[in-house]
């Protein structure tokens, strides 16, 4: 009996040592895996003051994940122009590093790869004094026979070295009392357009846009509708800023346009279905006015207002809608200044590619309008994407305009 006990104890010792070794190996592997999983990326940043003579104060830093509903995944405060975010987990493929200084935000895109990452910002001192700013704008009025849709493209150039901002916004827009439907305002200054609601002021005709005007160029688009009862409308707008010129375009070309001086009808182009109205430089506080009457729908009934959407018909309707929407290209050319020039003979390869891109963008805008009409996208999604496509159209038209001499 004792012998059996000795044999059993001798045989069990190697097994116990083997089990102990396995437990040790598993424990080390588990610990290493846990440490590897917990280690995240490090993001460092440098912030520069873009306003000469100004002292840089504390800057709030946040790491935003757009694909996670703009979730803030990390934050810190830069007190000396430098910051560091550590142990950042790559929970999303793409991030925005956001710096907020005196109420103005600045964004830098960032994609984490596991390696240390760095970003740089230039921020500006903030002023609520409107100075050193140049404003230009163009207006496009289109009717479907029932309403006039007004599209304003406003370009704001801040030539100074301060960001102009106060709570509620400094930039003012005119909105008529009789407008109908939704008023949409889109602002683009740092890539992606953002939507803003008009902020009322003490003046019932003037509203502000709650968005900082940083040094450089900011584009603001304003869209609203006006009733067209009996196909009669007097369009009148008050100008909040000095303008170097006044350009207004009306569609379709069979609308009767009677401008009030100093505005004049400069061109009525039936082929392009567009009427061009122009005025010289205008002072802030002055008004422009045109009487509108008659006219068929934009594009002879093929404009975006007239499309009747049925399930599974969107693609089939795109060519028809594109015919009506193509006239936007002419307005886009005017938006960049001047009048359309005839196409040169023998279009080069690059120009052909630009023309194809132009047609694709027109079709894309038409399809987007169809999707809004059938309810497959929200109005906010429609406005954001439409602003992106229109900017691409502007750039394409600029390219063609330069190529055609």
For each residue, the residues with C-beta under 8 A, 3 or more apart:
1: 4 5
2: 5 6
3: 6 7
4: 1 7 8
5: 1 2 8 9
6: 2 3 9 10
7: 3 4 10 11
8: 4 5 11 12
9: 5 6 12 13
10: 6 7 13
11: 7 8 14 15
12: 8 9 15 16
13: 9 10 16 17
14: 11 17 18
15: 11 12 18 19
16: 12 13 19 20
17: 13 14 20 21
18: 14 15 21 22
19: 15 16 22 23
20: 16 17 23 24
21: 17 18 24 25
22: 18 19 25 26
23: 19 20 26 27
24: 20 21 27 28
25: 21 22 28 29
26: 22 23 29 30
27: 23 24 30 31
28: 24 25 31 32
29: 25 26 32 33
30: 26 27 33 34
31: 27 28 34 35
32: 28 29 35 36
33: 29 30 36 37
34: 30 31 37 38
35: 31 32 38 39
36: 32 33 39
37: 33 34
38: 34 35 87
39: 35 36 87
40: 86 87 88 89 90
41: 87 88 89 90 112 113 114 115 116 117
42: 84 85 86 87 88 116 117
43: 63 74 84 85 88 97 110 116 117 118 119
44: 82 83 84 85 116 117 118 119
45: 61 78 82 83 84 97 99 118 119 120 121
46: 81 82 118 119 120 121
47: 56 59 78 81 82 83 99 101 120 121 122 123
48: 56 81 120 121 122 123
49: 54 55 56 81 122 123 124 125
50: 122 123 124 161 215
51: 54 124 125 161 162
52: 161
53:
54: 49 51 124 125
55: 49
56: 47 48 49 59 81 123
57: 101 102
58: 77 78 79
59: 47 56 77 78 81 83 99 100 101 121 123
60: 75 77 78 99 100 101
61: 45 75 76 77 78 83 85 97 98 99 100
62: 72 74 75 97 98 100
63: 43 72 73 74 75 85 88 95 96 97 98 110
64: 70 71 72 73 95 96 97 98
65: 68 69 70 71 73 91 92 94 95
66: 70 92 94 95 96
67: 92 93 94
68: 65 71 73 91 92
69: 65
70: 64 65 66
71: 64 65 68
72: 62 63 64 75
73: 63 64 65 68 88 89 91 92 95
74: 43 62 63 85 88
75: 60 61 62 63 72
76: 61 83 84 85
77: 58 59 60 61 83
78: 45 47 58 59 60 61 81 82 83 99
79: 58
80:
81: 46 47 48 49 56 59 78
82: 44 45 46 47 78
83: 44 45 47 59 61 76 77 78
84: 42 43 44 45 76
85: 42 43 44 61 63 74 76 88
86: 40 42
87: 38 39 40 41 42
88: 40 41 42 43 63 73 74 85 112
89: 40 41 73
90: 40 41 93 112 114
91: 65 68 73
92: 65 66 67 68 73 95
93: 67 90 111
94: 65 66 67 109 110 111
95: 63 64 65 66 73 92 109 110 111 112
96: 63 64 66 107 108 109 110
97: 43 45 61 62 63 64 107 108 109 110 119
98: 61 62 63 64 105 106 107
99: 45 47 59 60 61 78 105 106 107 108 121 123
100: 59 60 61 62 103 104 105 106
101: 47 57 59 60 104 106 123 124 126
102: 57 125 126 163 165
103: 100 126 165 167 212
104: 100 101 123 124 126 163 165 212 214
105: 98 99 100 212
106: 98 99 100 101 121 122 123 190
107: 96 97 98 99 190
108: 96 97 99 119 120 121
109: 94 95 96 97
110: 43 63 94 95 96 97 117 119
111: 93 94 95
112: 41 88 90 95 117
113: 41 117
114: 41 90
115: 41
116: 41 42 43 44
117: 41 42 43 44 110 112 113
118: 43 44 45 46
119: 43 44 45 46 97 108 110
120: 45 46 47 48 108
121: 45 46 47 48 59 99 106 108
122: 47 48 49 50 106
123: 47 48 49 50 56 59 99 101 104 106 163
124: 49 50 51 54 101 104 161 162 163 214 215
125: 49 51 54 102 161 162 163
126: 101 102 103 104 162 163 164 165 212
127: 131 162 163 164 165
128: 164 165 166 170
129: 164
130: 133 164 170
131: 127 160
132: 158 159 160
133: 130 156 157 158 159 160 164 213 241
134: 156 157 159 244
135: 154 155 156 157 241 242 243
136: 154 155 243 244 245
137: 152 153 154 155 243 247
138: 152 153 247 248 249 331 334 335
139: 150 151 152 153 237 247 248 249
140: 150 151 152 153 248 249 251 328 331
141: 148 149 150 151 235 248 249 250 251 292
142: 148 149 151 250 251 252 298 303 305
143: 146 147 148 149 228 251 252 255 292 295 297 298 305
144: 147 149 297 298 303 305 306
145: 228 231 295 296 297 305
146: 143 228 305
147: 143 144 180 181 225 226 227 228 305
148: 141 142 143 225 226 228 233 235 292
149: 141 142 143 144 223 224 225 226 305
150: 139 140 141 179 222 223 224 225 226 235
151: 139 140 141 142 221 222 223
152: 137 138 139 140 173 221 222 223
153: 137 138 139 140 219 220 221 335
154: 135 136 137 173 219 220 221 222
155: 135 136 137 217 218 219 220
156: 133 134 135 171 213 217 218 219 220
157: 133 134 135 216 217 218
158: 132 133 163 164 213 214 215 216 217 218
159: 132 133 134 215
160: 131 132 133 164 215
161: 50 51 52 124 125 215
162: 51 124 125 126 127 215
163: 102 104 123 124 125 126 127 158 212 213 214 215
164: 126 127 128 129 130 133 158 160 170 212 213
165: 102 103 104 126 127 128 169 170 212 213
166: 128 169 170
167: 103 210
168: 199 208 210
169: 165 166 196 199 208 209 210 211
170: 128 130 164 165 166 208 213
171: 156 208 209 211 213 220
172: 201 206 207 208 209 240 241
173: 152 154 185 198 206 207 208 209 220 222 240
174: 205 206 207 237 238 239 240
175: 179 183 198 205 206 207 222 224
176: 179 205 224 226 236 237
177: 204 205
178: 226 227
179: 150 175 176 183 224 225 226
180: 147 224 225 226 227
181: 147 224 225
182: 224 379
183: 175 179 198 222 223 224
184: 195 221 222 223 224 379 383
185: 173 195 196 197 198 209 220 221 222 223
186: 193 194 195 196 220 221 383 384 387
187: 193 194 195 196 209 211 218 219 220
188: 191 192 193 194 218 219 220 387 391
189: 211 213 214 216 217 218 219
190: 106 107 214
191: 188
192: 188 384
193: 186 187 188 384 387 388 391
194: 186 187 188 211
195: 184 185 186 187 380 383 384
196: 169 185 186 187 209 210 211
197: 185 210
198: 173 175 183 185 207 208 209
199: 168 169 207 208 209 210
200: 204 207
201: 172 206 207 208
202:
203: 206
204: 177 200
205: 174 175 176 177 238
206: 172 173 174 175 201 203 238 240
207: 172 173 174 175 198 199 200 201
208: 168 169 170 171 172 173 198 199 201
209: 169 171 172 173 185 187 196 198 199 220
210: 167 168 169 196 197 199
211: 169 171 187 189 194 196 218 220
212: 103 104 105 126 163 164 165
213: 133 156 158 163 164 165 170 171 189 218
214: 104 124 158 163 189 190 218
215: 50 124 158 159 160 161 162 163
216: 157 158 189
217: 155 156 157 158 189
218: 155 156 157 158 187 188 189 211 213 214
219: 153 154 155 156 187 188 189 391
220: 153 154 155 156 171 173 185 186 187 188 209 211
221: 151 152 153 154 184 185 186 387 390
222: 150 151 152 154 173 175 183 184 185
223: 149 150 151 152 183 184 185 383
224: 149 150 175 176 179 180 181 182 183 184
225: 147 148 149 150 179 180 181
226: 147 148 149 150 176 178 179 180 233 235
227: 147 178 180 233
228: 143 145 146 147 148 231 232 233 292
229: 232
230:
231: 145 228 293 294 295
232: 228 229 292 293
233: 148 226 227 228 291 292 293
234: 289 290 291 292
235: 141 148 150 226 289 290 291 292
236: 176 287 288 289
237: 139 174 176 287 288 289
238: 174 205 206 285 286 287
239: 174 242 243 246 282 283 284 285 286 287 288
240: 172 173 174 206 284 285
241: 133 135 172 284
242: 135 239 281 282 283 284
243: 135 136 137 239 246 281 282
244: 134 136 281
245: 136 278 279 280 281 282
246: 239 243 263 278 279 280 282 288
247: 137 138 139 276 277 278 279 334 335
248: 138 139 140 141 263 276 277 278 279 288 290
249: 138 139 140 141 274 275 276 277 330 331 334
250: 141 142 253 255 257 274 275 277 290 292
251: 140 141 142 143 255 273 274 275 298 299 303 327
252: 142 143 255 273 274 295 296 297 298 299 300
253: 250 268 269 270 272 273 274 275
254: 270 294 295 296
255: 143 250 251 252 275 292 293 294 295
256: 291 292 293 294 295
257: 250 265 275 277 290 291 292
258: 290 291 292 293
259: 263 264 265 277 279 289 290 291
260: 263 288 289 290 291
261: 264
262: 279 280 282
263: 246 248 259 260 277 278 279 288 289 290
264: 259 261 277 278 279
265: 257 259 268 275 276 277
266: 276 277 278 339
267: 274 275 276 339
268: 253 265 275 276
269: 253 272 273 274 275 276 330
270: 253 254 273
271:
272: 253 269 327 330 340
273: 251 252 253 269 270 298 299 300 327
274: 249 250 251 252 253 267 269 327 330 331
275: 249 250 251 253 255 257 265 267 268 269
276: 247 248 249 265 266 267 268 269 334 339
277: 247 248 249 250 257 259 263 264 265 266 290
278: 245 246 247 248 263 264 266
279: 245 246 247 248 259 262 263 264 282 288
280: 245 246 262
281: 242 243 244 245
282: 239 242 243 245 246 262 279 286 288
283: 239 242 286
284: 239 240 241 242
285: 238 239 240
286: 238 239 282 283
287: 236 237 238 239
288: 236 237 239 246 248 260 263 279 282
289: 234 235 236 237 259 260 263
290: 234 235 248 250 257 258 259 260 263 277
291: 233 234 235 256 257 258 259 260
292: 141 143 148 228 232 233 234 235 250 255 256 257 258 295
293: 231 232 233 255 256 258
294: 231 254 255 256
295: 143 145 231 252 254 255 256 292
296: 145 252 254 300 301
297: 143 144 145 252 300 301 302 303 305 306
298: 142 143 144 251 252 273 302 303 304 305 306 324 327
299: 251 252 273 302 303 323 324 325 326 327
300: 252 273 296 297 324
301: 296 297 306
302: 297 298 299 306 307 320 321 323 324
303: 142 144 251 297 298 299 306 307 321 324 325
304: 298 307 321 324 325 366 369 373
305: 142 143 144 145 146 147 149 297 298
306: 144 297 298 301 302 303 324
307: 302 303 304 317 320 321 369 370 373
308:
309: 313 314 317 370 373 374
310: 313
311: 374
312:
313: 309 310 316 317
314: 309 317 318 367 370 371 374
315: 318 367
316: 313
317: 307 309 313 314 320 321 366 370
318: 314 315 321 322 363 366 367 370
319: 322 323 363
320: 302 307 317 323 324
321: 302 303 304 307 317 318 324 325 366 367 369 370
322: 318 319 325 326 359 362 363 366
323: 299 302 319 320 326
324: 298 299 300 302 303 304 306 320 321 327 366
325: 299 303 304 321 322 328 362 365 366 369
326: 299 322 323 329 362
327: 251 272 273 274 298 299 324 330 331
328: 140 325 331 332 362 365 390 393
329: 326 332 333 358 362 393 397
330: 249 269 272 274 327 333 334 340
331: 138 140 249 274 327 328 334 335
332: 328 329 335 336 390 393 394 397
333: 329 330 336 338 340 397 401
334: 138 247 249 276 330 331 337 338 339 340
335: 138 153 247 331 332 394
336: 332 333 394 397 398 401
337: 334
338: 333 334 341 401
339: 266 267 276 334
340: 272 330 333 334
341: 338 401 404 405
342: 404
343: 347 404
344: 347 403 404 405
345:
346:
347: 343 344 351 352 355
348: 351 352 403
349: 352 353
350: 353 354 403
351: 347 348 354 355 400 403 404
352: 347 348 349 355 356
353: 349 350 356 357
354: 350 351 357 358 396 399 400 403
355: 347 351 352 358 359 400
356: 352 353 359 360
357: 353 354 360 361 392 396
358: 329 354 355 361 362 393 396 397 400
359: 322 355 356 362 363
360: 356 357 363 364
361: 357 358 364 365 389 392 393 396
362: 322 325 326 328 329 358 359 365 366 393
363: 318 319 322 359 360 366 367
364: 360 361 367 368 389
365: 325 328 361 362 368 369 386 389 390 393
366: 304 317 318 321 322 324 325 362 363 369 370
367: 314 315 318 321 363 364 370 371
368: 364 365 371 372 377 382 385 386 389
369: 304 307 321 325 365 366 372 373 382 386
370: 307 309 314 317 318 321 366 367 373 374
371: 314 367 368 374 376 377 382
372: 368 369 375 376 377 379 382
373: 304 307 309 369 370
374: 309 311 314 370 371
375: 372
376: 371 372
377: 368 371 372 381 382 385
378: 381 382
379: 182 184 372 382 383
380: 195 383 384
381: 377 378 384 385
382: 368 369 371 372 377 378 379 385 386
383: 184 186 195 223 379 380 386 387
384: 186 192 193 195 380 381 387 388
385: 368 377 381 382 388 389
386: 365 368 369 382 383 389 390
387: 186 188 193 221 383 384 390 391
388: 193 384 385 391 392
389: 361 364 365 368 385 386 392 393
390: 221 328 332 365 386 387 393 394
391: 188 193 219 387 388 394 395
392: 357 361 388 389 395 396
393: 328 329 332 358 361 362 365 389 390 396 397
394: 332 335 336 390 391 397 398
395: 391 392 398 399
396: 354 357 358 361 392 393 399 400
397: 329 332 333 336 358 393 394 400 401
398: 336 394 395 401 402
399: 354 395 396 402 403
400: 351 354 355 358 396 397 403 404
401: 333 336 338 341 397 398 404
402: 398 399 405
403: 344 348 350 351 354 399 400
404: 341 342 343 344 351 400 401
405: 341 344 402
